[in-house]
């Protein structure tokens, strides 16, 4: 068994120092501000208990109890003409609320409206499958289980859909390290070659933004191009930078780097 390491801060500090754009909060409007949504909200509340409702970014959002999900999906489909389940998934609020926010994105083709159902699911509980109402929920519920660990009650084939069956943990949880853990680093090496090959092959590079300029089978540095698999561990030969092919058309002017100008500031 691997040594346990606390992962509470696994994603609180990004390993890149770039600034990330923070999207401002969108205004929330009352359901009564839209004629169609006002009617749908009124009819829905007659059959399903709604704890909160608002319009956000042209979507009617209604928050219900997790035990009413199947009944709510059936009513939206059969009575309110929301005939397509576009997506369903969950958001990890394990640290803040000890549970998940599960959401269902609905579309009405006749009304040209989108509606979102939300509910809170405590960590150790399961939510009922809606595959009996929308068959499209099949893969989405499996992905929600695979990526976040959300248990779905009544799903006929609840198993991983993206990760291997024996994968440890759930990659979209906020406590999951951005570059994976030790098991992720050695998974393919152990499976394909065996653990005895670890010293020969080394751990898997799981950073998609990493570029190793000494790996000449994949990467070449401008002005220092070398033939395939050339050893550049000692030095890199300089090569002339060419911006065009030698046999260009006669109507095109040959670009001379020495005549080009790099602007220090945009005009």
Buried (B, 14 or more C-beta within 10 A) or exposed (E): EEEEEEBEEBBEEEEEEEEEEEEEEEEEBEBEEBEBBBBBBEEBBEBBEBEEBBBEEEBBBBBBBBEBBBBBBBBBBEEBBBBBBBBBBBEBBBEEEEBBBBBBBBBBEEBEBBBBBBBBBEBEBBBBBBBBBBEBBBBBBBBBBBBBBBBBEBBEEBEBBEBEEEBBBBBBBBBBBEBBBEEBBBBEBBEEEEEEEBEEEEEEEBEEEEEEEEEBEEEBBEEBBBEEEEEBEEEBEEEEEEEEEEEEEEEEEEEEEEEEEEEEEEE
